[in-house]
Amino acid sequence: MIHLICGVDEAGRGPLAGPVYAAAVILDPARPIVGLADSKKLSARARERLALEIREKALSFGIASASVEEIDSINILQATLLAMRRAVEALGVQPLEALIDGNRCPPLAMPARAIVRGDATEPAISAASILAKTARDAEMRRIHEAFPQYGLDRHKGYDTAIHRAALQLYGPAAFHRRSFAPVRALLEGSR
């Protein structure tokens, strides 16, 4: 019997806009994937290529998110843990253990272990990192289609000079996180 372990990671804790995403992946030892690494260390092209391979070869994967409204309501940490729990619950196969990137574990139906920098050391967490990042990037490109003035296709909602300038010019949109200081300051300043 194989001891099924899922890796879990998130993408999008720091941005001023958009949902936070999480993924859970159970890799198939019989179908190794070459090149898995922390998604932040990979080019966008490499991430997209690996995401397709992970979806094809993994025993199971789940991708989930927590909305901007949930982030603003329960805070980014709790929203991240919620997205992680949803991703694990979306798995088609029940793992015996979950390895979580970082120093906090969401409440899960199986034992979980937090591993700081796990996305660089555990292949299943690396795979989850890649799926979460590519799913969030795709969502930010989708939002960009409706709101091109914010440049989300370039900065993916992160706090960049370009994003701050667009926020100043156009004001926060519904997809901005009102609980984050730069957005909150703009909203409070416009009262």
C-alpha positions as CSV (number, residue, x, y, z in Angstrom):
1,M,0.0,0.0,0.0
2,I,1.3,3.4,-1.0
3,H,1.4,6.1,1.8
4,L,-0.4,8.8,-0.1
5,I,0.8,12.3,0.7
6,C,-0.5,15.5,-0.7
7,G,1.5,18.7,-1.0
8,V,-0.4,22.0,-0.4
9,D,0.7,25.5,-1.3
10,E,-0.9,28.9,-2.0
11,A,-0.5,31.8,-4.4
12,G,-1.5,35.4,-4.0
13,R,-1.2,36.2,-0.3
14,G,0.5,39.5,-0.8
15,P,-1.3,41.2,-3.8
16,L,-3.7,44.1,-3.4
17,A,-6.2,42.5,-5.7
18,G,-7.8,39.2,-6.6
19,P,-8.5,36.0,-4.7
20,V,-5.9,33.9,-3.0
21,Y,-5.5,30.4,-4.6
22,A,-4.3,27.1,-3.2
23,A,-3.7,23.7,-4.7
24,A,-3.2,20.2,-3.3
25,V,-1.4,17.6,-5.3
26,I,-0.8,13.8,-4.8
27,L,2.1,12.9,-7.1
28,D,2.2,9.4,-8.7
29,P,5.6,7.8,-7.9
30,A,5.3,5.7,-11.1
31,R,5.1,8.9,-13.2
32,P,7.8,11.3,-12.1
33,I,7.8,14.9,-13.2
34,V,11.2,16.5,-14.0
35,G,11.8,20.1,-13.1
36,L,9.5,20.6,-10.1
37,A,10.6,23.6,-8.1
38,D,9.2,26.6,-6.2
39,S,6.9,28.3,-8.7
40,K,8.6,31.7,-7.9
41,K,11.9,30.3,-9.2
42,L,10.4,29.2,-12.6
43,S,9.6,31.2,-15.7
44,A,6.0,31.7,-16.6
45,R,6.5,29.4,-19.6
46,A,8.1,26.6,-17.4
47,R,5.2,27.0,-14.9
48,E,2.6,26.6,-17.6
49,R,4.4,23.5,-19.1
50,L,4.8,21.9,-15.7
51,A,1.2,22.7,-14.7
52,L,-0.1,20.7,-17.8
53,E,2.2,17.8,-16.9
54,I,1.1,17.8,-13.2
55,R,-2.5,17.8,-14.2
56,E,-1.8,14.9,-16.6
57,K,0.4,12.7,-14.3
58,A,-0.7,13.4,-10.7
59,L,-2.8,10.8,-8.9
60,S,-5.0,13.6,-7.9
61,F,-5.1,17.4,-7.6
62,G,-7.4,20.1,-6.3
63,I,-7.4,23.8,-6.9
64,A,-9.5,26.2,-4.8
65,S,-9.6,29.9,-3.8
66,A,-10.9,32.3,-1.3
67,S,-12.6,35.4,-2.6
68,V,-11.7,39.1,-2.0
69,E,-14.8,39.3,0.1
70,E,-13.6,36.4,2.3
71,I,-10.1,37.9,2.5
72,D,-11.6,41.2,3.7
73,S,-14.0,39.5,6.1
74,I,-11.7,36.9,7.8
75,N,-8.2,38.3,7.0
76,I,-5.6,37.0,4.5
77,L,-4.2,34.3,6.8
78,Q,-7.6,32.7,7.5
79,A,-8.6,33.1,3.9
80,T,-5.4,31.3,2.8
81,L,-6.0,28.4,5.2
82,L,-9.6,28.2,3.9
83,A,-8.4,28.0,0.3
84,M,-5.9,25.3,1.3
85,R,-8.6,23.3,3.1
86,R,-10.9,23.6,0.0
87,A,-8.1,22.4,-2.2
88,V,-7.5,19.3,-0.1
89,E,-11.2,18.6,0.0
90,A,-11.3,18.9,-3.8
91,L,-8.9,15.9,-4.2
92,G,-10.5,12.9,-5.8
93,V,-8.3,10.6,-3.6
94,Q,-8.0,10.9,0.2
95,P,-4.3,11.3,1.3
96,L,-3.1,9.9,4.6
97,E,-1.1,13.0,5.3
98,A,-0.8,16.6,4.0
99,L,2.4,18.5,3.8
100,I,1.7,22.3,3.9
101,D,4.1,25.0,2.7
102,G,4.8,27.5,5.5
103,N,4.4,27.5,9.2
104,R,0.6,27.0,9.7
105,C,-1.7,24.1,8.8
106,P,-5.4,24.5,8.0
107,P,-7.8,22.3,9.8
108,L,-7.9,19.0,7.8
109,A,-9.5,15.6,8.1
110,M,-6.0,14.0,8.0
111,P,-2.7,14.7,9.8
112,A,-0.9,17.7,8.4
113,R,2.7,19.0,8.8
114,A,3.8,22.5,8.1
115,I,7.2,22.8,6.3
116,V,8.8,26.2,6.0
117,R,10.2,26.6,2.4
118,G,8.5,23.2,1.6
119,D,7.9,24.5,-2.0
120,A,11.7,24.2,-2.5
121,T,12.2,20.8,-0.8
122,E,9.1,18.7,-1.3
123,P,8.1,17.8,-4.8
124,A,4.4,17.5,-4.0
125,I,4.4,21.0,-2.5
126,S,6.4,22.3,-5.5
127,A,3.7,20.8,-7.8
128,A,0.9,22.5,-5.6
129,S,2.8,25.8,-5.8
130,I,2.9,25.6,-9.6
131,L,-0.8,24.8,-9.9
132,A,-1.9,27.5,-7.5
133,K,0.3,30.1,-9.2
134,T,-0.8,29.3,-12.8
135,A,-4.5,29.1,-11.7
136,R,-4.3,32.5,-10.0
137,D,-2.4,34.1,-12.9
138,A,-5.1,32.8,-15.3
139,E,-7.8,34.5,-13.1
140,M,-5.9,37.7,-13.0
141,R,-5.6,37.7,-16.8
142,R,-9.4,37.1,-17.0
143,I,-10.0,40.1,-14.7
144,H,-7.6,42.1,-16.8
145,E,-9.8,41.5,-19.9
146,A,-12.6,43.4,-18.2
147,F,-10.4,46.0,-16.5
148,P,-7.4,46.6,-18.7
149,Q,-6.6,50.0,-17.2
150,Y,-5.1,48.3,-14.0
151,G,-2.5,46.3,-15.9
152,L,-3.2,43.1,-14.0
153,D,-1.8,41.0,-16.9
154,R,1.6,42.5,-16.0
155,H,1.7,42.7,-12.2
156,K,-1.0,40.2,-11.3
157,G,-2.4,42.5,-8.6
158,Y,0.8,42.9,-6.6
159,D,1.7,46.2,-5.0
160,T,3.8,47.7,-7.8
161,A,4.4,51.3,-8.9
162,I,2.2,50.7,-12.0
163,H,-0.6,49.2,-9.9
164,R,-0.4,52.1,-7.4
165,A,-0.6,54.6,-10.2
166,A,-3.7,52.9,-11.7
167,L,-5.3,52.8,-8.2
168,Q,-4.7,56.5,-7.8
169,L,-6.1,57.3,-11.2
170,Y,-9.1,54.9,-11.4
171,G,-9.7,54.1,-7.7
172,P,-10.2,50.7,-6.2
173,A,-12.4,48.2,-8.1
174,A,-14.5,45.4,-6.7
175,F,-11.6,43.0,-7.1
176,H,-9.3,45.0,-4.8
177,R,-8.8,43.9,-1.2
178,R,-10.3,46.7,0.9
179,S,-8.6,45.4,4.1
180,F,-5.1,45.9,2.6
181,A,-3.5,49.2,3.7
182,P,-2.9,50.9,0.3
183,V,-6.4,50.2,-0.9
184,R,-8.0,51.1,2.5
185,A,-6.0,54.4,2.6
186,L,-7.4,55.4,-0.9
187,L,-10.9,54.5,0.2
188,E,-10.6,56.5,3.4
189,G,-9.1,59.4,1.6
190,S,-12.0,59.6,-0.8
191,R,-14.6,60.0,2.0
